[in-house]
């Protein structure tokens, strides 16, 4: 039996939100068994960093236009694909950390 959690508004409201040591606002979605990125627009671009580590995400996609977001951390997922045009909806993204995923190659 494999339990998967949806990324809902309720989950986003109850996970840790804090100012990290770099003085960035961070949303900590680590370890929630999230299978896909959805409903993230509910955050209204209020974070500099979003940590999706230790989930079950397969595709880095479904982001609305977020001009504030600078860092996405997605270690230890099942990522095998990044949506085309991700840079257009995350124009200030400068760090994308994705260790231990399922990529075969990146172009």
ROMARBA-547027 format. One record per atom (N, C-alpha, C): atom name; x, y negated, z negated. Coordinates in steps of 0.02 Angstrom, whole numbers. Layout:
! residues N
<pt atom="CA" X="X" Y="Y" Z="Z"/>
...
! end
This chain:
! residues 107
<pt atom="N" X="42" Y="59" Z="0"/>
<pt atom="CA" X="0" Y="0" Z="0"/>
<pt atom="C" X="44" Y="-62" Z="0"/>
<pt atom="N" X="31" Y="-107" Z="47"/>
<pt atom="CA" X="72" Y="-167" Z="55"/>
<pt atom="C" X="27" Y="-228" Z="47"/>
<pt atom="N" X="37" Y="-266" Z="-6"/>
<pt atom="CA" X="-4" Y="-324" Z="-21"/>
<pt atom="C" X="28" Y="-386" Z="10"/>
<pt atom="N" X="-13" Y="-425" Z="47"/>
<pt atom="CA" X="11" Y="-486" Z="79"/>
<pt atom="C" X="-30" Y="-545" Z="53"/>
<pt atom="N" X="4" Y="-598" Z="37"/>
<pt atom="CA" X="-29" Y="-659" Z="11"/>
<pt atom="C" X="-36" Y="-709" Z="68"/>
<pt atom="N" X="-92" Y="-742" Z="70"/>
<pt atom="CA" X="-102" Y="-795" Z="119"/>
<pt atom="C" X="-77" Y="-861" Z="89"/>
<pt atom="N" X="-51" Y="-903" Z="132"/>
<pt atom="CA" X="-29" Y="-969" Z="110"/>
<pt atom="C" X="-89" Y="-1015" Z="111"/>
<pt atom="N" X="-122" Y="-1021" Z="54"/>
<pt atom="CA" X="-183" Y="-1059" Z="47"/>
<pt atom="C" X="-170" Y="-1124" Z="10"/>
<pt atom="N" X="-219" Y="-1168" Z="12"/>
<pt atom="CA" X="-214" Y="-1231" Z="-26"/>
<pt atom="C" X="-206" Y="-1217" Z="-100"/>
<pt atom="N" X="-241" Y="-1166" Z="-125"/>
<pt atom="CA" X="-236" Y="-1149" Z="-196"/>
<pt atom="C" X="-166" Y="-1126" Z="-215"/>
<pt atom="N" X="-135" Y="-1086" Z="-172"/>
<pt atom="CA" X="-67" Y="-1064" Z="-185"/>
<pt atom="C" X="-19" Y="-1123" Z="-185"/>
<pt atom="N" X="-26" Y="-1167" Z="-136"/>
<pt atom="CA" X="17" Y="-1226" Z="-132"/>
<pt atom="C" X="10" Y="-1269" Z="-194"/>
<pt atom="N" X="-50" Y="-1275" Z="-221"/>
<pt atom="CA" X="-62" Y="-1315" Z="-281"/>
<pt atom="C" X="-30" Y="-1285" Z="-343"/>
<pt atom="N" X="-24" Y="-1218" Z="-346"/>
<pt atom="CA" X="0" Y="-1187" Z="-408"/>
<pt atom="C" X="75" Y="-1170" Z="-409"/>
<pt atom="N" X="109" Y="-1172" Z="-352"/>
<pt atom="CA" X="181" Y="-1157" Z="-352"/>
<pt atom="C" X="220" Y="-1218" Z="-377"/>
<pt atom="N" X="282" Y="-1206" Z="-399"/>
<pt atom="CA" X="323" Y="-1263" Z="-424"/>
<pt atom="C" X="336" Y="-1316" Z="-370"/>
<pt atom="N" X="329" Y="-1378" Z="-392"/>
<pt atom="CA" X="345" Y="-1436" Z="-351"/>
<pt atom="C" X="388" Y="-1481" Z="-396"/>
<pt atom="N" X="447" Y="-1500" Z="-372"/>
<pt atom="CA" X="493" Y="-1535" Z="-417"/>
<pt atom="C" X="542" Y="-1576" Z="-377"/>
<pt atom="N" X="580" Y="-1617" Z="-413"/>
<pt atom="CA" X="636" Y="-1653" Z="-383"/>
<pt atom="C" X="698" Y="-1612" Z="-395"/>
<pt atom="N" X="732" Y="-1590" Z="-341"/>
<pt atom="CA" X="790" Y="-1546" Z="-347"/>
<pt atom="C" X="853" Y="-1586" Z="-364"/>
<pt atom="N" X="910" Y="-1553" Z="-375"/>
<pt atom="CA" X="971" Y="-1590" Z="-393"/>
<pt atom="C" X="995" Y="-1641" Z="-341"/>
<pt atom="N" X="972" Y="-1633" Z="-279"/>
<pt atom="CA" X="990" Y="-1682" Z="-227"/>
<pt atom="C" X="942" Y="-1741" Z="-225"/>
<pt atom="N" X="896" Y="-1743" Z="-274"/>
<pt atom="CA" X="845" Y="-1795" Z="-280"/>
<pt atom="C" X="793" Y="-1791" Z="-224"/>
<pt atom="N" X="785" Y="-1732" Z="-195"/>
<pt atom="CA" X="735" Y="-1720" Z="-143"/>
<pt atom="C" X="674" Y="-1688" Z="-176"/>
<pt atom="N" X="615" Y="-1705" Z="-151"/>
<pt atom="CA" X="554" Y="-1672" Z="-173"/>
<pt atom="C" X="551" Y="-1603" Z="-140"/>
<pt atom="N" X="542" Y="-1551" Z="-181"/>
<pt atom="CA" X="545" Y="-1482" Z="-156"/>
<pt atom="C" X="481" Y="-1444" Z="-175"/>
<pt atom="N" X="458" Y="-1405" Z="-126"/>
<pt atom="CA" X="402" Y="-1359" Z="-136"/>
<pt atom="C" X="431" Y="-1289" Z="-137"/>
<pt atom="N" X="421" Y="-1253" Z="-192"/>
<pt atom="CA" X="451" Y="-1187" Z="-201"/>
<pt atom="C" X="398" Y="-1132" Z="-189"/>
<pt atom="N" X="400" Y="-1103" Z="-129"/>
<pt atom="CA" X="354" Y="-1049" Z="-110"/>
<pt atom="C" X="388" Y="-981" Z="-112"/>
<pt atom="N" X="442" Y="-975" Z="-149"/>
<pt atom="CA" X="481" Y="-912" Z="-152"/>
<pt atom="C" X="440" Y="-855" Z="-181"/>
<pt atom="N" X="449" Y="-795" Z="-152"/>
<pt atom="CA" X="425" Y="-734" Z="-183"/>
<pt atom="C" X="350" Y="-726" Z="-189"/>
<pt atom="N" X="312" Y="-751" Z="-142"/>
<pt atom="CA" X="239" Y="-746" Z="-145"/>
<pt atom="C" X="210" Y="-697" Z="-94"/>
<pt atom="N" X="252" Y="-659" Z="-61"/>
<pt atom="CA" X="229" Y="-609" Z="-10"/>
<pt atom="C" X="189" Y="-641" Z="46"/>
<pt atom="N" X="206" Y="-704" Z="62"/>
<pt atom="CA" X="172" Y="-740" Z="117"/>
<pt atom="C" X="193" Y="-709" Z="183"/>
<pt atom="N" X="144" Y="-695" Z="226"/>
<pt atom="CA" X="159" Y="-662" Z="290"/>
<pt atom="C" X="164" Y="-712" Z="348"/>
<pt atom="N" X="132" Y="-770" Z="342"/>
<pt atom="CA" X="138" Y="-820" Z="395"/>
<pt atom="C" X="131" Y="-890" Z="367"/>
<pt atom="N" X="160" Y="-937" Z="402"/>
<pt atom="CA" X="154" Y="-1007" Z="382"/>
<pt atom="C" X="88" Y="-1033" Z="409"/>
<pt atom="N" X="46" Y="-1055" Z="362"/>
<pt atom="CA" X="-20" Y="-1083" Z="380"/>
<pt atom="C" X="-40" Y="-1132" Z="325"/>
<pt atom="N" X="-84" Y="-1176" Z="341"/>
<pt atom="CA" X="-111" Y="-1225" Z="293"/>
<pt atom="C" X="-58" Y="-1270" Z="262"/>
<pt atom="N" X="2" Y="-1272" Z="289"/>
<pt atom="CA" X="55" Y="-1311" Z="259"/>
<pt atom="C" X="42" Y="-1387" Z="267"/>
<pt atom="N" X="-2" Y="-1405" Z="313"/>
<pt atom="CA" X="-20" Y="-1475" Z="322"/>
<pt atom="C" X="-54" Y="-1505" Z="261"/>
<pt atom="N" X="-80" Y="-1463" Z="217"/>
<pt atom="CA" X="-112" Y="-1486" Z="156"/>
<pt atom="C" X="-63" Y="-1526" Z="112"/>
<pt atom="N" X="1" Y="-1515" Z="122"/>
<pt atom="CA" X="52" Y="-1551" Z="82"/>
<pt atom="C" X="60" Y="-1623" Z="105"/>
<pt atom="N" X="31" Y="-1640" Z="162"/>
<pt atom="CA" X="33" Y="-1709" Z="188"/>
<pt atom="C" X="103" Y="-1737" Z="193"/>
<pt atom="N" X="151" Y="-1696" Z="214"/>
<pt atom="CA" X="220" Y="-1718" Z="225"/>
<pt atom="C" X="251" Y="-1750" Z="162"/>
<pt atom="N" X="237" Y="-1722" Z="104"/>
<pt atom="CA" X="259" Y="-1750" Z="40"/>
<pt atom="C" X="326" Y="-1722" Z="16"/>
<pt atom="N" X="357" Y="-1677" Z="55"/>
<pt atom="CA" X="417" Y="-1643" Z="31"/>
<pt atom="C" X="476" Y="-1651" Z="79"/>
<pt atom="N" X="536" Y="-1654" Z="49"/>
<pt atom="CA" X="598" Y="-1656" Z="88"/>
<pt atom="C" X="622" Y="-1585" Z="101"/>
<pt atom="N" X="606" Y="-1539" Z="55"/>
<pt atom="CA" X="629" Y="-1469" Z="59"/>
<pt atom="C" X="570" Y="-1422" Z="45"/>
<pt atom="N" X="565" Y="-1370" Z="86"/>
<pt atom="CA" X="517" Y="-1316" Z="72"/>
<pt atom="C" X="556" Y="-1251" Z="73"/>
<pt atom="N" X="548" Y="-1213" Z="18"/>
<pt atom="CA" X="583" Y="-1149" Z="11"/>
<pt atom="C" X="533" Y="-1091" Z="20"/>
<pt atom="N" X="541" Y="-1055" Z="76"/>
<pt atom="CA" X="498" Y="-998" Z="92"/>
<pt atom="C" X="534" Y="-932" Z="78"/>
<pt atom="N" X="589" Y="-932" Z="42"/>
<pt atom="CA" X="629" Y="-872" Z="32"/>
<pt atom="C" X="590" Y="-816" Z="-2"/>
<pt atom="N" X="613" Y="-754" Z="10"/>
<pt atom="CA" X="587" Y="-694" Z="-22"/>
<pt atom="C" X="512" Y="-684" Z="-9"/>
<pt atom="N" X="492" Y="-692" Z="53"/>
<pt atom="CA" X="423" Y="-680" Z="74"/>
<pt atom="C" X="424" Y="-628" Z="130"/>
<pt atom="N" X="371" Y="-625" Z="170"/>
<pt atom="CA" X="364" Y="-576" Z="225"/>
<pt atom="C" X="353" Y="-611" Z="292"/>
<pt atom="N" X="376" Y="-673" Z="298"/>
<pt atom="CA" X="363" Y="-714" Z="357"/>
<pt atom="C" X="402" Y="-687" Z="417"/>
<pt atom="N" X="368" Y="-680" Z="475"/>
<pt atom="CA" X="401" Y="-654" Z="535"/>
<pt atom="C" X="416" Y="-709" Z="586"/>
<pt atom="N" X="379" Y="-764" Z="585"/>
<pt atom="CA" X="388" Y="-817" Z="634"/>
<pt atom="C" X="389" Y="-884" Z="599"/>
<pt atom="N" X="438" Y="-925" Z="617"/>
<pt atom="CA" X="442" Y="-993" Z="591"/>
<pt atom="C" X="402" Y="-1037" Z="638"/>
<pt atom="N" X="338" Y="-1049" Z="620"/>
<pt atom="CA" X="292" Y="-1085" Z="664"/>
<pt atom="C" X="235" Y="-1115" Z="623"/>
<pt atom="N" X="191" Y="-1149" Z="658"/>
<pt atom="CA" X="129" Y="-1178" Z="629"/>
<pt atom="C" X="142" Y="-1238" Z="584"/>
<pt atom="N" X="195" Y="-1275" Z="597"/>
<pt atom="CA" X="206" Y="-1337" Z="560"/>
<pt atom="C" X="171" Y="-1394" Z="596"/>
<pt atom="N" X="137" Y="-1437" Z="560"/>
<pt atom="CA" X="113" Y="-1499" Z="590"/>
<pt atom="C" X="172" Y="-1548" Z="596"/>
<pt atom="N" X="161" Y="-1606" Z="621"/>
<pt atom="CA" X="214" Y="-1657" Z="624"/>
<pt atom="C" X="232" Y="-1677" Z="552"/>
<pt atom="N" X="292" Y="-1661" Z="532"/>
<pt atom="CA" X="318" Y="-1680" Z="466"/>
<pt atom="C" X="381" Y="-1721" Z="478"/>
<pt atom="N" X="378" Y="-1786" Z="467"/>
<pt atom="CA" X="437" Y="-1828" Z="478"/>
<pt atom="C" X="482" Y="-1831" Z="416"/>
<pt atom="N" X="456" Y="-1814" Z="358"/>
<pt atom="CA" X="497" Y="-1816" Z="297"/>
<pt atom="C" X="539" Y="-1754" Z="287"/>
<pt atom="N" X="514" Y="-1696" Z="308"/>
<pt atom="CA" X="546" Y="-1632" Z="294"/>
<pt atom="C" X="616" Y="-1629" Z="324"/>
<pt atom="N" X="667" Y="-1617" Z="281"/>
<pt atom="CA" X="737" Y="-1614" Z="303"/>
<pt atom="C" X="766" Y="-1544" Z="299"/>
<pt atom="N" X="739" Y="-1503" Z="253"/>
<pt atom="CA" X="768" Y="-1437" Z="239"/>
<pt atom="C" X="714" Y="-1384" Z="235"/>
<pt atom="N" X="724" Y="-1330" Z="272"/>
<pt atom="CA" X="682" Y="-1270" Z="266"/>
<pt atom="C" X="728" Y="-1212" Z="247"/>
<pt atom="N" X="711" Y="-1180" Z="192"/>
<pt atom="CA" X="749" Y="-1123" Z="169"/>
<pt atom="C" X="705" Y="-1062" Z="177"/>
<pt atom="N" X="729" Y="-1011" Z="212"/>
<pt atom="CA" X="688" Y="-952" Z="225"/>
<pt atom="C" X="730" Y="-888" Z="222"/>
<pt atom="N" X="770" Y="-882" Z="170"/>
<pt atom="CA" X="810" Y="-822" Z="160"/>
<pt atom="C" X="765" Y="-762" Z="144"/>
<pt atom="N" X="788" Y="-702" Z="162"/>
<pt atom="CA" X="756" Y="-640" Z="142"/>
<pt atom="C" X="682" Y="-635" Z="162"/>
<pt atom="N" X="669" Y="-647" Z="225"/>
<pt atom="CA" X="603" Y="-637" Z="254"/>
<pt atom="C" X="609" Y="-584" Z="308"/>
<pt atom="N" X="562" Y="-583" Z="354"/>
<pt atom="CA" X="564" Y="-538" Z="411"/>
<pt atom="C" X="567" Y="-579" Z="476"/>
<pt atom="N" X="595" Y="-638" Z="472"/>
<pt atom="CA" X="596" Y="-683" Z="530"/>
<pt atom="C" X="630" Y="-652" Z="589"/>
<pt atom="N" X="596" Y="-655" Z="646"/>
<pt atom="CA" X="625" Y="-632" Z="709"/>
<pt atom="C" X="614" Y="-683" Z="764"/>
<pt atom="N" X="578" Y="-737" Z="749"/>
<pt atom="CA" X="563" Y="-787" Z="801"/>
<pt atom="C" X="555" Y="-856" Z="770"/>
<pt atom="N" X="579" Y="-906" Z="807"/>
<pt atom="CA" X="568" Y="-977" Z="790"/>
<pt atom="C" X="526" Y="-1007" Z="845"/>
<pt atom="N" X="473" Y="-1041" Z="827"/>
<pt atom="CA" X="429" Y="-1071" Z="877"/>
<pt atom="C" X="466" Y="-1120" Z="921"/>
<pt atom="N" X="454" Y="-1116" Z="987"/>
<pt atom="CA" X="482" Y="-1167" Z="1032"/>
<pt atom="C" X="457" Y="-1235" Z="1012"/>
<pt atom="N" X="499" Y="-1284" Z="1015"/>
<pt atom="CA" X="478" Y="-1352" Z="999"/>
<pt atom="C" X="475" Y="-1368" Z="925"/>
<pt atom="N" X="504" Y="-1325" Z="883"/>
<pt atom="CA" X="503" Y="-1337" Z="811"/>
<pt atom="C" X="534" Y="-1405" Z="795"/>
<pt atom="N" X="587" Y="-1422" Z="830"/>
<pt atom="CA" X="620" Y="-1486" Z="819"/>
<pt atom="C" X="577" Y="-1547" Z="834"/>
<pt atom="N" X="527" Y="-1539" Z="877"/>
<pt atom="CA" X="482" Y="-1595" Z="893"/>
<pt atom="C" X="434" Y="-1609" Z="836"/>
<pt atom="N" X="412" Y="-1556" Z="800"/>
<pt atom="CA" X="366" Y="-1567" Z="745"/>
<pt atom="C" X="403" Y="-1578" Z="678"/>
<pt atom="N" X="467" Y="-1560" Z="676"/>
<pt atom="CA" X="509" Y="-1573" Z="617"/>
<pt atom="C" X="570" Y="-1614" Z="640"/>
<pt atom="N" X="559" Y="-1676" Z="661"/>
<pt atom="CA" X="613" Y="-1714" Z="692"/>
<pt atom="C" X="672" Y="-1731" Z="647"/>
<pt atom="N" X="663" Y="-1730" Z="582"/>
<pt atom="CA" X="718" Y="-1746" Z="536"/>
<pt atom="C" X="748" Y="-1685" Z="502"/>
<pt atom="N" X="729" Y="-1626" Z="527"/>
<pt atom="CA" X="757" Y="-1564" Z="500"/>
<pt atom="C" X="832" Y="-1562" Z="514"/>
<pt atom="N" X="872" Y="-1557" Z="461"/>
<pt atom="CA" X="944" Y="-1552" Z="471"/>
<pt atom="C" X="974" Y="-1488" Z="441"/>
<pt atom="N" X="934" Y="-1452" Z="400"/>
<pt atom="CA" X="958" Y="-1390" Z="372"/>
<pt atom="C" X="904" Y="-1337" Z="379"/>
<pt atom="N" X="922" Y="-1282" Z="411"/>
<pt atom="CA" X="878" Y="-1225" Z="418"/>
<pt atom="C" X="918" Y="-1164" Z="396"/>
<pt atom="N" X="904" Y="-1140" Z="335"/>
<pt atom="CA" X="942" Y="-1085" Z="305"/>
<pt atom="C" X="900" Y="-1022" Z="308"/>
<pt atom="N" X="927" Y="-969" Z="342"/>
<pt atom="CA" X="887" Y="-909" Z="355"/>
<pt atom="C" X="928" Y="-845" Z="348"/>
<pt atom="N" X="965" Y="-837" Z="295"/>
<pt atom="CA" X="1005" Y="-776" Z="285"/>
<pt atom="C" X="960" Y="-716" Z="274"/>
<pt atom="N" X="983" Y="-658" Z="297"/>
<pt atom="CA" X="950" Y="-594" Z="286"/>
<pt atom="C" X="878" Y="-592" Z="315"/>
<pt atom="N" X="875" Y="-598" Z="381"/>
<pt atom="CA" X="812" Y="-593" Z="417"/>
<pt atom="C" X="821" Y="-542" Z="474"/>
<pt atom="N" X="775" Y="-540" Z="521"/>
<pt atom="CA" X="775" Y="-489" Z="573"/>
<pt atom="C" X="790" Y="-516" Z="643"/>
<pt atom="N" X="828" Y="-568" Z="649"/>
<pt atom="CA" X="844" Y="-596" Z="714"/>
<pt atom="C" X="891" Y="-549" Z="751"/>
<pt atom="N" X="877" Y="-538" Z="815"/>
<pt atom="CA" X="923" Y="-500" Z="857"/>
<pt atom="C" X="972" Y="-547" Z="890"/>
<pt atom="N" X="947" Y="-605" Z="912"/>
<pt atom="CA" X="990" Y="-656" Z="942"/>
<pt atom="C" X="954" Y="-723" Z="940"/>
<pt atom="N" X="992" Y="-777" Z="941"/>
<pt atom="CA" X="965" Y="-844" Z="945"/>
<pt atom="C" X="991" Y="-877" Z="1007"/>
<pt atom="N" X="948" Y="-913" Z="1041"/>
<pt atom="CA" X="969" Y="-948" Z="1102"/>
<pt atom="C" X="973" Y="-1021" Z="1089"/>
! end
